Amino acid sequence: MSRKILVVGNRETGLGGAVTAAAESAGHTVVNLSRSESSHVQLDLESSDGEIRDRVREALDALGGAQSLVLTSGMGAYTHPRASMDKAKRLMQVNFFGPVAVFNACLGALIKEQGNAMFVTSSVYRAPGAPDLPLYAASKGAVHSFVTSEARRMIRKNVSLFTFTPGWFDSPMVEDIPPDRRERITQSIPARKFGDAAELAAFALQLLLQSNWITTGRSFEATGGA
Ligand SMILES: NC(=O)c1ccc[n+]([C@@H]2O[C@H](COP(=O)([O-])OP(=O)(O)OC[C@H]3O[C@@H](n4cnc5c(N)ncnc54)[C@H](OP(=O)(O)O)[C@@H]3O)[C@@H](O)[C@H]2O)c1
């Protein structure tokens, strides 16, 4: 059955674009929220809570409610832990507080439809960690902890939540990694290759369609054995 899906992420690029393409080709209706003009509704996750709430309402009106919320947006900037705290706070806003504000604004619609929400995190937040990306890893760890806890509360309202945890994959976020660093990362991945956004999106969509009260709070990993 066709589902109404709100995707927080670029409509054309990266994992957001790949999930959108996979969902639309399977007959689902998608509304995207991102800064890009190609998205249905423009949203900057660094906006105030009120602004985020208004943009989400606009998107929900365009979609006519929502059965699923997919949060793929994220900032991947290398941020040294002793570098500017302003940059660190931006990272936390885009990767954690912004997505939580979107979830809060969407919650009424999800409760009405007894729907689900998928938060994209990253495998680098957990052991053995990512020495080059401690603040990014911390922001993704915060999402993971939020989902684990919130899932236990929201299941009483028949809303389920889960995290989708990819390893490294090709997208605009990793385009600027210098070749020597990319080679080091590749050698650390058991499969010895970066993932493909379309392949990950197909798996993520399958999870989205199947996740319900039985799987709520789970983290689904897609890391090529890492
Ligand atoms: N690529 C990897 O190796 C990898 C590995 C593990 C996890 N992840 C995670 O996977 C998710 C998708 O990333 P991706 O690799 O597909 O990278 P991407 O193509 O760079 O996607 C990042 C998305 O975040 C949005 N975004 C960034 N800052 C924003 C802001 N301030 N307000 C609103 N939207 C903002 C961008 O959309 P607009 O520019 O249109 O706003 C874009 O759609 C992210 O959460 C990332 O952390 C990526």
The ligand as a Gaussian input file, in Angstrom:
#p B3LYP/6-31G(d) Opt

LIG

0 1
 N       28.428000       9.458000       3.515000
 C       28.846000       8.702000       4.520000
 O       29.883000       8.038000       4.440000
 C       27.995000       8.579000       5.761000
 C       28.285000       7.549000       6.672000
 C       27.480000       7.379000       7.793000
 C       26.418000       8.225000       8.005000
 N       26.164000       9.229000       7.129000
 C       25.002000      10.069000       7.402000
 O       24.065000       9.866000       6.360000
 C       23.226000      11.016000       6.230000
 C       23.154000      11.435000       4.772000
 O       24.428000      11.935000       4.391000
 P       24.968000      11.856000       2.907000
 O       26.216000      11.065000       2.960000
 O       23.881000      11.502000       1.972000
 O       25.492000      13.338000       2.740000
 P       24.942000      14.595000       1.951000
 O       24.593000      14.219000       0.557000
 O       25.932000      15.667000       2.189000
 O       23.603000      14.871000       2.727000
 C       23.547000      15.705000       3.843000
 C       22.170000      16.322000       3.821000
 O       22.033000      17.155000       4.946000
 C       21.352000      18.324000       4.516000
 N       21.791000      19.402000       5.389000
 C       23.056000      19.707000       5.777000
 N       23.048000      20.788000       6.574000
 C       21.741000      21.157000       6.709000
 C       21.081000      22.184000       7.394000
 N       21.737000      23.101000       8.112000
 N       19.742000      22.265000       7.299000
 C       19.047000      21.379000       6.559000
 N       19.613000      20.367000       5.874000
 C       20.946000      20.272000       5.956000
 C       21.734000      18.547000       3.065000
 O       20.674000      19.050000       2.309000
 P       20.665000      20.532000       1.714000
 O       22.074000      20.921000       1.430000
 O       19.767000      20.458000       0.535000
 O       20.071000      21.331000       2.808000
 C       21.910000      17.120000       2.577000
 O       20.715000      16.606000       2.077000
 C       23.843000      12.070000       7.166000
 O       23.103000      12.102000       8.363000
 C       25.257000      11.549000       7.415000
 O       25.758000      12.012000       8.648000
 C       26.907000       9.428000       6.010000

